Amino acid sequence: MIRRFLDGLYLYSGWLAGVFLIAIFVLMMVLSAGRPLGINIPAGDDFISWCMAATAFLGLAHTFRHGEMIRVGLLIDRLDDNARHYVEIAALLTGTGFIGFFAWHAAVMTWQSWKFFDISQGVIAVPLWIPQLGYSGGLVILFIAFVDELVHVLRGFAPRYELPKPQTAEEIVERAMQSGV
Protein backbone atom coordinates (compact mmCIF):
# COMPACT_ATOMS: atom_id res chain seq x y z
CA MET A 1 0.00 0.00 0.00
CA ILE A 2 2.82 2.41 0.85
CA ARG A 3 4.65 1.47 -2.37
CA ARG A 4 1.56 2.31 -4.45
CA PHE A 5 1.13 5.60 -2.60
CA LEU A 6 4.76 6.63 -3.13
CA ASP A 7 4.78 5.61 -6.80
CA GLY A 8 1.53 7.54 -7.24
CA LEU A 9 3.07 10.58 -5.52
CA TYR A 10 6.05 10.54 -7.88
CA LEU A 11 3.80 10.05 -10.90
CA TYR A 12 1.40 12.80 -9.81
CA SER A 13 4.35 15.13 -9.26
CA GLY A 14 5.60 14.38 -12.78
CA TRP A 15 2.15 14.98 -14.26
CA LEU A 16 1.84 18.25 -12.36
CA ALA A 17 5.22 19.33 -13.76
CA GLY A 18 3.84 18.57 -17.23
CA VAL A 19 0.74 20.68 -16.55
CA PHE A 20 2.95 23.62 -15.60
CA LEU A 21 4.98 23.06 -18.78
CA ILE A 22 1.79 23.29 -20.84
CA ALA A 23 0.86 26.44 -18.89
CA ILE A 24 4.22 27.97 -19.88
CA PHE A 25 3.51 27.18 -23.53
CA VAL A 26 -0.02 28.60 -23.42
CA LEU A 27 1.04 31.77 -21.61
CA MET A 28 3.94 32.37 -24.00
CA MET A 29 1.72 31.84 -27.05
CA VAL A 30 -0.93 34.20 -25.70
CA LEU A 31 1.70 36.82 -24.92
CA SER A 32 3.32 36.46 -28.36
CA ALA A 33 0.15 36.22 -30.43
CA GLY A 34 -1.70 38.76 -28.32
CA ARG A 35 0.88 41.51 -28.71
CA PRO A 36 -0.14 42.48 -32.29
CA LEU A 37 -3.81 42.20 -31.31
CA GLY A 38 -3.43 44.43 -28.29
CA ILE A 39 -4.01 41.57 -25.83
CA ASN A 40 -1.80 41.71 -22.76
CA ILE A 41 -1.57 39.50 -19.70
CA PRO A 42 -0.52 41.63 -16.75
CA ALA A 43 2.49 40.06 -15.03
CA GLY A 44 2.59 37.33 -17.68
CA ASP A 45 6.37 37.05 -17.36
CA ASP A 46 5.99 36.52 -13.60
CA PHE A 47 3.46 33.74 -14.12
CA ILE A 48 5.71 32.08 -16.71
CA SER A 49 8.73 32.18 -14.40
CA TRP A 50 6.71 30.70 -11.52
CA CYS A 51 5.44 27.94 -13.80
CA MET A 52 9.00 27.27 -14.95
CA ALA A 53 10.20 26.85 -11.35
CA ALA A 54 7.26 24.56 -10.57
CA THR A 55 7.97 22.48 -13.69
CA ALA A 56 11.63 22.07 -12.79
CA PHE A 57 11.18 21.15 -9.14
CA LEU A 58 7.99 19.07 -9.36
CA GLY A 59 9.54 16.92 -12.08
CA LEU A 60 12.64 16.00 -10.05
CA ALA A 61 11.26 13.02 -8.10
CA HIS A 62 9.67 11.43 -11.16
CA THR A 63 12.88 11.92 -13.11
CA PHE A 64 14.96 10.45 -10.28
CA ARG A 65 12.77 7.36 -9.91
CA HIS A 66 12.99 6.59 -13.61
CA GLY A 67 16.79 6.79 -13.73
CA GLU A 68 16.82 9.83 -15.98
CA MET A 69 18.89 12.12 -13.76
CA ILE A 70 22.42 12.75 -14.85
CA ARG A 71 24.80 10.41 -13.07
CA VAL A 72 28.50 9.96 -13.47
CA GLY A 73 28.83 6.22 -13.97
CA LEU A 74 32.41 6.08 -15.21
CA LEU A 75 33.76 5.09 -11.81
CA ILE A 76 30.85 3.21 -10.33
CA ASP A 77 30.31 1.06 -13.42
CA ARG A 78 33.80 -0.37 -13.03
CA LEU A 79 33.30 -1.51 -9.42
CA ASP A 80 32.35 -5.04 -8.42
CA ASP A 81 28.81 -5.55 -7.08
CA ASN A 82 29.77 -5.42 -3.40
CA ALA A 83 31.82 -2.21 -3.64
CA ARG A 84 29.22 -0.68 -5.93
CA HIS A 85 26.51 -1.33 -3.34
CA TYR A 86 28.44 0.61 -0.69
CA VAL A 87 29.19 3.47 -3.08
CA GLU A 88 25.47 3.65 -3.96
CA ILE A 89 24.64 3.86 -0.25
CA ALA A 90 27.20 6.63 0.27
CA ALA A 91 25.87 8.54 -2.74
CA LEU A 92 22.27 8.16 -1.57
CA LEU A 93 23.19 9.26 1.96
CA THR A 94 24.97 12.33 0.60
CA GLY A 95 22.11 13.14 -1.77
CA THR A 96 19.52 12.63 0.97
CA GLY A 97 21.42 15.01 3.24
CA PHE A 98 21.71 17.75 0.64
CA ILE A 99 18.14 17.41 -0.62
CA GLY A 100 16.86 17.30 2.96
CA PHE A 101 18.74 20.51 3.75
CA PHE A 102 17.33 22.30 0.70
CA ALA A 103 13.82 20.91 1.18
CA TRP A 104 13.75 22.01 4.82
CA HIS A 105 14.85 25.54 4.04
CA ALA A 106 12.50 25.81 1.05
CA ALA A 107 9.58 24.68 3.23
CA VAL A 108 10.56 27.17 5.94
CA MET A 109 10.79 29.96 3.34
CA THR A 110 7.33 29.08 1.99
CA TRP A 111 5.87 28.90 5.49
CA GLN A 112 7.42 32.27 6.41
CA SER A 113 6.04 33.82 3.23
CA TRP A 114 2.59 32.62 4.27
CA LYS A 115 3.06 33.69 7.92
CA PHE A 116 4.30 37.21 7.08
CA PHE A 117 1.92 37.75 4.14
CA ASP A 118 4.70 38.28 1.59
CA ILE A 119 3.29 39.62 -1.67
CA SER A 120 4.93 39.68 -5.09
CA GLN A 121 6.11 43.07 -6.33
CA GLY A 122 4.87 42.66 -9.88
CA VAL A 123 1.87 44.21 -11.60
CA ILE A 124 -0.46 41.71 -9.93
CA ALA A 125 -0.05 41.21 -6.20
CA VAL A 126 0.17 37.46 -5.57
CA PRO A 127 0.90 35.94 -2.17
CA LEU A 128 4.43 34.55 -2.62
CA TRP A 129 3.72 31.29 -0.81
CA ILE A 130 1.52 30.18 -3.72
CA PRO A 131 4.25 30.09 -6.40
CA GLN A 132 6.77 28.91 -3.80
CA LEU A 133 4.70 25.75 -3.23
CA GLY A 134 5.96 24.29 -6.50
CA TYR A 135 9.57 24.83 -5.45
CA SER A 136 9.29 23.60 -1.88
CA GLY A 137 6.79 20.85 -2.68
CA GLY A 138 9.00 19.48 -5.44
CA LEU A 139 12.01 19.39 -3.13
CA VAL A 140 10.05 17.68 -0.35
CA ILE A 141 8.81 15.02 -2.79
CA LEU A 142 12.37 14.54 -4.09
CA PHE A 143 13.56 14.13 -0.49
CA ILE A 144 10.91 11.46 0.06
CA ALA A 145 12.08 9.71 -3.12
CA PHE A 146 15.70 9.77 -1.93
CA VAL A 147 14.77 8.37 1.49
CA ASP A 148 12.62 5.72 -0.20
CA GLU A 149 15.50 4.67 -2.44
CA LEU A 150 18.02 4.77 0.41
CA VAL A 151 15.88 2.41 2.50
CA HIS A 152 15.48 0.12 -0.51
CA VAL A 153 19.25 -0.04 -1.13
CA LEU A 154 20.04 -0.42 2.59
CA ARG A 155 17.79 -3.51 2.59
CA GLY A 156 20.26 -5.06 0.12
CA PHE A 157 18.43 -4.50 -3.15
CA ALA A 158 19.82 -2.92 -6.30
CA PRO A 159 18.76 0.69 -6.87
CA ARG A 160 15.47 0.95 -8.72
CA TYR A 161 16.73 3.90 -10.76
CA GLU A 162 19.48 1.73 -12.25
CA LEU A 163 18.52 0.19 -15.58
CA PRO A 164 19.90 -3.27 -16.34
CA LYS A 165 22.95 -3.28 -18.58
CA PRO A 166 22.07 -3.45 -22.29
CA GLN A 167 22.62 -6.90 -23.78
CA THR A 168 22.67 -6.01 -27.48
CA ALA A 169 23.83 -3.18 -29.69
CA GLU A 170 20.19 -2.44 -30.52
CA GLU A 171 19.42 -1.87 -26.83
CA ILE A 172 22.34 0.57 -26.58
CA VAL A 173 21.07 2.53 -29.58
CA GLU A 174 17.49 2.47 -28.26
CA ARG A 175 18.53 3.83 -24.86
CA ALA A 176 20.65 6.52 -26.48
CA MET A 177 17.67 7.57 -28.62
CA GLN A 178 15.33 7.63 -25.61
CA SER A 179 17.70 9.73 -23.54
CA GLY A 180 18.23 12.24 -26.32
CA VAL A 181 21.99 11.63 -26.55
C-alpha angles and dihedrals in degrees: 000000000000091000091054091047093050094045088049090050092053092045093047090049090052092048091049089052088053091051090054089048090055089047089055090052094048094046093048092048092049091048092047098041094038096055096077090042094051093249114141132179109211110232090003091149090054092052091048093051092049090049090049092054091047091049093051098046100036090052095055100085094046090048092048094050092052094051094245098124116107111264130176103231099166093100102030094048090061095054124097117251096262096049091041090055091056093046089051090052091049091048092048092048091051093046092047090052095050095042090046090053093050094042092051094050093043090052091048090049091051092047091049091049088055094043095049096038095240111191128197116253096223130105091281117048107230124174102250095222090070097063090035090062091075091054098044095036092052092051093048091051090048089051090052089050091051093049090047092052093043091055090047093052093043088057087063101260127129115258112273092219090062113094117214114261113271113256100198138035089247091059090052091052092045093052091047090052092048093050093049094240 
